[in-house]
Amino acid sequence: MRSTLLRRLGLTAVLAFLLAVFGLAPSASADPAPAGLTFATDTATTTPGGTVKLSMTITNNKTYDIWFVYQTIDPTWLTTQRPDLKYSFTGCSLATVSGSTPCSGTGPSNLGGNYGATIPPGQSRTVTLTLQVAADSGCNGNIGFYSYYYAEFSDSTNTSGGPVYTPETRVLCA
């Protein structure tokens, strides 16, 4: 008779332990990255001689200011396989509360300085690059880019991310 009582107590203890471990365990939640980088274009297609506005937005999802951002932007492998596609970045602007200001460093790297000064928690900064497709560019190909970024926060932490891919722009024959 004692063994039945011990079995019941043992079974109850095991069930209580399993409920404590699995039933009360915190559920997994998808916390946003400390900083997020997104891309958008103003058009999905263009022709040789046309322009495309490529907007890059970095968002501060942390409770501390972003003090510093470093970002690269490079053509995708498929874009580099089409040497007849000719393009360049011809302009850059930073969206601000009071309008937009020009920025610099529109080459293949060092884009981070274009985001301006501190980015407060919950806010975003958008840099728009003007992509000029040469008039003598090939057509029926896609131009796309990828980016890596690094951000430092006022609490002395940092984050990095990427690759983040831009939407591709199709260069159509006129």
Summary of the structure (lengths in Angstrom):
residues: 174
radius of gyration: 25.4
end to end distance: 92.3
largest distance: 94.6
contacts: 484
relative contact order: 0.26
helix: 17%
strand: 44%
